[in-house]
Amino acid sequence: MAADPAAPQKYRGVQALLAARMAQQVLRVWRDLMNPAKVDASWPAVRAALMPIVQQAREQSAVLARAGYMDARQDAGVPDDGFVPPEPLQLAIDRLESTLDVTGPVEFKKAIAAGRTPQQAMDAAAVRMVGSTQYLALEGGRSVMRRSIDADERATGYARVTDDDPCAWCAMLASRGPVYKTAVTAGDPRQGGDRYHDHCGCAAVPSFSLDEPFVGTAEGLYDDWLRVTRGRGGRHAVNAFRRWWEAEGRAAYAAPDRPTT
């Protein structure tokens, strides 16, 4: 990770800003072009307008990730050995179309069938669509980070950085701290730290030594994980952490002056 302790959150922040700007564009198209009285007729034009927005944001996310990875490498004192971050995972057109279809007209019709008003159905679909398109966009940068860490002989692993209000799942994964490429995760219910979800504000940042410090609140989360899950394993540990997070953990970590003891 970068020598600047604020660098991981700065990187996460620029990716979050990209996602927020894309969400504004998606919402504008949905509200301006979608006719709730003629869903099937209006949807093809809406989808055609949305696709390049998501594709462009995904490309921008990948560019940010390449730059962020190389900056972290330089800040960590890794010599320039010609390493070039790999390309992001390609987004299949049929996957993008299917995602938009499911979160657009299909979600709208489900909401209507459940008794929602047309405006409520529009809003419900908008929430789903923003979450899913942000996932696809940020996957561009996340795949660059994951592939770079895997391919770079100098990288030892990564850490998960959350936003200011993570869900229990993301807080749990962040509690692992720096995850080494050679780490054995069998039996650890927190494995799978590179998994994300719709509306997820997390990012992975690379590490370049075997004694990396924890990022941000991760060390406190690790201590709380050990305390809350003591004597439990597997899904029982996950459920115990989730209950604690929703009952008191989330509020404690959102507090500006949270004690570190």
Residue, then its C-alpha position, 0 to 999 in steps of 0.5 A: m500500500a502507499a506510504d501515505p496512510a490516506a492514499p487508500q481512501k483517496y483511491r476509494g474516493v475517486q472510484a466512488l465519485l465516478a460511480a456517483r456521477m454515472a448514477q446521475q446520468v443513469l437516473r437522468v436517462w431513466r426519468d427522461l426517456m422511460n414512459p411508465a405508460k408504455v414500458d415495452a415501447s419506450w425501453p429500447a431507446v432507454r437501454a440504448a442510451l444507458m449502455p454507453i454510459v455504463q461502458q464509458a464509466r467502466e473504462q474510466s474505472a479501469v484507468l483510475a485503477r491502473a493509475g492507482y496501482m502504479d502510484a501505490r507501487q511507487d509510494a511503496g518504494v517498488p523499483d520501476d521494473g516495467f510492470v504494466p497493469p493487466e487489462p480489465l475483464q471485458l464486459a459482455i454485451d449480453r450481460l450488460e443488456s440482461t442486467l439493464d433489462v432485469t433492473g429496468p422494465v422487469e423490476f418496474k413490472k414486478a413493482i406494479a404487480a406488487g401494488r405499487t403506483p407507477q411512480q413508486a415502480m419507477d423509483a424502485a427500478a431506479v434504485r435497482m438499476v443504479g446499484s447494478t450499473q455501478y457494480l458493472a462500472l466499478e468492476g472495471g477498476r476492481s478487476v484491474m486491481r485483482r489482476s494486477i495483484d495476482a500478476d505482480e511478483r512484487a505485490t504481497g496481497y491486498a486490503r479491503v477499504t470500505d466507505d463510511d457506512p459499510c454493511a456488516w458483510c463488507a465490514m467483516l471482510a475489511s476486518r481481515g486486514p492485509v490479505y496475502k496472496t499465499a494466505v490459507t483461508a480454509g475455515d475462515p468465514r471471511q474468505g472471499g474478500d474480493r467479492y462485492h455487491d450492488h451499491c457497494g462502496c468498497a475498493a481493494v488496495p495493493s500491499f507490497s510487504l509482509d508486514e503491512p499495517f491495517v488500513g483505516t478502521a480495519e485493525g479495530l474491526y479485527d479486534d471486534w471480530l475476534r471478540v464478537t465471534r469468540g467460540r463460534g465458527g463458520r456461518h455462526a461467526v458471520n451471523a454473530f458479527r452481523r447481529w453485533w454490527e447492526a445493533e451497535g458496531r455500525a454506530a460505533y464506527a460511524a462516530p467521529d471520535r471512536p475510542t481505539t481501546 
